[in-house]
Amino acid sequence: MVTLKTKALSGLAFLTVIIGVFLFLPAWTLDYWEAWVYLFVFSGSCTIVTLYFLRKDPELIKRRVKAGPIAEKEKKQKVIQAIANVAFILGILLPGLDHRFQWSHVPLYLVIVGDVFVLLGFVAVFFVFKENTFSSAIVEVTPEQKVISTGPYRLVRHPMYAGALVMFLYTPIALGSFWGVIGTLPLLVLIVFRLLDEERFLGDHLSGYKEYCKTTPYRLIPLIW
C-alpha cells in the first residue's frame, strides 16, 4: 500500500517535472537560469511545507493530496479546476517562449524580487495550513469541520488564495518575463470565481460561516476586497 508520504512527495516530484517541461521545452534550451532558480524555490518550498505537515498534521496532507477537477464534488468547481489547470500551463509556457524569443528584458534585481515574493506566497500558505487543518484542496466540508477566524483568517476570508495570488503574479517576473504576467490574468479571474462559489457552498454547509463573513468583510485584500 502506498504510504501518505510517498504519495505526497511523488506528487510534488511529478508537478516539478511538469513545470520544468513546460518551461524548458518552449524555451528550447536548458540555459535558462531564471527557470532553474524558480524550480528550486518552488519545489524546495513545497517539499519543506509537505515534510513539516506530514510530521505535524498528516490529516491536512490527506486532504491536500485529493486535488484536481476529478476530485472536486461540485460540478461548477470541476469546470473551474479544469480551466485553471489549462490556464496554469499557459502561464508557464509564456515565460519559456519569452525567454526563447527574447521579448522581455527583466533586470536581475526584479527577477530576485520575483523569487522572494514567490517564497513569501509560500510562507503565507504555510501559516494558513498551520492555522487551519481543514484546508482541503477541494471545496468540501467534513463533519468535524469548524469555522477558523484566527491568525490570517482575521484579516481576510481566503488567506490561502491571497498567498497563491502573490505566487502567480510574481512567477513570470521570477522567470524573467514581463509578457508572462498576461498569462496569469486568467488564473486571477478563476480564483475569484472559485472563492465566490466556495463562499456560497460554505455558507450553505458550514455552521457559523455566514456570521464569520459579517465579522471579516474582506475576501482577499484587507481594506480593499
N, C-alpha and C positions, 0 to 999 in steps of 0.2 A: 504494500500500500504506500502510495506517495505521501511523504510527510508534508506538513504545512510549510516548513522551512524550505524544502526542496521545491515545492510548487511556487512559493512566493519568489524565491531567488531565480528560479529558471524563467519565470515570467518576466522578471526585470532584465535578465540577460537577453531574452528574445526581443523585448522592447528596445533595448540598446542597439541590438543588431539591426532591427528595422529602421530606427532613426539613422544609424550610420549608413545603411544602404541608400536611403532617400536623401542623404546629404552628399555622399561621395559619388554616387552614380551620376546625378545630373551635373555635378562639378567636374566629372570625368578626370579626377585626379585625387591622389591621396595627399598631395601637397596643399593642404588646406588646414593650417594650424588653428584657425578660429574654431573649426568644427571639432578638432581633437580636444581642445580645451573645454569646449561646451560639453562634449560627451563625457569628459572626466568629471566636470561639475555636476552634470545631470545624473549620470549613473552612480557616482560616488555619493551624492546626496540621497538618492533613492535607496541605495544599499544601507547606508548608515541608519536612516529612518526605519527601514524594514527590520534590520537586525535588532534595533532598540526595542521596537514594539513586539517582535517575536518573543523577546525575553520578558518585557514588562506587561504586555497586553495582547496575547495571542488571539483573543476573541476579535479584536479590532482587525487584525490581519486576515482572519477568516472572512470578515465582512468585506475587506478591501479586495481580496482575490476574486470575488464574484463581480465581474465588471463587463462592460460592453453591452451592445444592443440586445444580444440574445439573453443576457442575464436580467435585463430590465423586465419588470412585471407590468408596467403601464405602457399601453400602446404608443401614446404620444412620446414617451421617453425613449422607446425603442427607435422611433424615427429620428429624434433629436440626436441620440447617441450615434446612429449610423451616419448621419450627415456630419456630425462633429469629427468622426474618425477620418472621413474624406478630407474635411477642412484642415485637420491637423497635418495630414500627409502633404497637402498642397502648401501649407505654411512652412514645412520643412524643405520641400522641393525648391521653392523660390530662392532662398538664400544660396542653395547649391548652384542653381542656374546663374544667379547673380555673380557668384564667385567665378564661374566659368567664363562668362562674357564681360566681366568687369563693368557692370552697370553702376555699382556704388563704390565709393571710396571712403570707408568709415575709419576715422582716426583710431590709433591704438588705444588712447585713453577711453574712448567711447566703447570699444569692444570690452575693455576691462570693466567699465561701469555696467555694461550689459550682463556680464557674467556675475558681477556682485549682486545685481538685482534678481537674477535667476536664483542665486543662492538664498537671498532674502525671502523670495517667494517660498522656497522650501522650508525655511525657518518658520514662516507664518503657518504653513501647513502642519509642521511638526507640533507647534503649540496647540493647534486645533485638535489634532489627534490626541494629544496629551489631556486636553480638557474634555473631549467628547469621545468616549469609547464606542458610541453608536454611529460614528462617521462611516457609513456604508458607501460603497462605490456606486450603488444603485439607489433609486428612490424607493424606500420601503420603511415600514415601521414594525419593530419587533415587540412582542408582548410586554417585555420588561423595560422598554424604552421610555425615557422621560425627557422633558424639555431641559436643555442646557442654556443657562443665561449668565454664566460666569466666564471669567477670562476674556478671550477675544470676542465671545458672544455678547458681552456687554456693549461693545462698540457697534457691531453690525450683525445682522442675522445670518449672513453667509460668509464668515471669515475665510473658509477654505476656498471658496470661489474667488475671493479677493486676492488671496495668495496665488492662485492659479492664473488670474489675470495679469498679475505682475510678471510671472514667469513667461506667459505667452507674449506679452508686449515687448519684453526685453530680449527674448530669444533671438529674433532677427538681428538686433544690434550686436548681441554677443557673437553672432555668426558673420558679422561684417557686412550686413546688408540693410540698407535703408528701404529698398523696394520690398523686402520680405515683410516689412511691417504691414503692407497692404494685405498680405496673406493671412495675418492674424485677425483682421476685422470680422470675417465670418464667424470665427470662434468666439469672439466677444459677444456678437449678437446671439449666438446659440447658447452661451452661458446665461444670458439674460432670460431667454425663453425657458431654459431649463429650470432656473431658480424660481421663476414666476409660477410655473406649473408645479414645482416641488412645494412651494408655499401653499398652493391650493390643496394639494394632497395632504400635507401635514396638518393644515387647518381642519381637514375633514377626519383625520385618523389619529392624530396625536393630541391627547388631552393637555390643555393648557397652552397650546401653541398660538392660538388666536390672541390670548391675553399677552403672551410674550411679544407678539408683533406690535401691540399697542405701547408697550413699555420700551421697546427697542425699535424705533421707527426707520432706521437706516438699513438698507439691504447690503450694499457693497462698500460705499464710501461714506465715512462719517461726515455729517453736516451737509451732505450733497444728495445722496440717493441710497 
